[in-house]
Amino acid sequence: MVGCFFALAASGCVSTNAYVENGHDKADFRELQPRNPPTPVRVLIEFQVNGAPRPAVDQAVSNEVVRVLQRTRVLLPVSGDPGVTLKVVVNDTADLDALRKQGLVTGLTEGLSGTVARDEYHFTYTLQASDGSKPPQTGLYRHAMITVSGRAVPPSYGQPHPSDVAFSIIVKQSVLEFLSDIEGVNEDEPVMLIPDSPDAK
């Protein structure tokens, strides 16, 4: 998201495509077990860039998380405090200085010198009862967006997307993976879910 922003800002009309890192589509809507009724949750979102909060992005991320949850019927986002909270922290780690320089070169050469920027997303999902009656369940996930500008060589996998579409896919995949993981454990026990790193080849 950040990498694409700098590429677009510096490159003007140079073509830019975003790719979703391979290996994160391990969970699917059809594999989840809907609850009857779904568990109502208050959803709290925090988006960060290199650990620094970027509240202007929180609502956009919240919209994506809520949209996915509504489709699953496992957790149901509601207003107020239903007694259960899902907190989602998304930390976009990127070398901002390098991205600025790469984007500038791409723009000055009108795309002849292409740029490949990589945004590493660290997702932390924490599901817990507001009154502390149950231990929290936390899942840690990594994902990435690869943004290709100009004539740079794209990844050998995946399809090109606009950056907002690629980010939506990334959020969806991380939400589904977390829900799949919590369905496979005892909800009365504290859990730290750290899936294996994906094969990004």
Secondary structure, DSSP 8 states (H G I E B T S, - for coil): -HHHHHHHHHHTTS-EEEEE-TT-----GGGS---SS-EEEEEEEEEEETTEE-HHHHHHHHHHHHHHHHHHTSEEE-SS--SEEEEEEEEEE--HHHHHHHHHHHHHTTTSS-EEEEEEEEEEEEEEETTSSS--EEEEEEEEEEEEETT----SSS--B-HHHHHHHHHHHHHHHHHHHHHTS-TTS-EEE--------
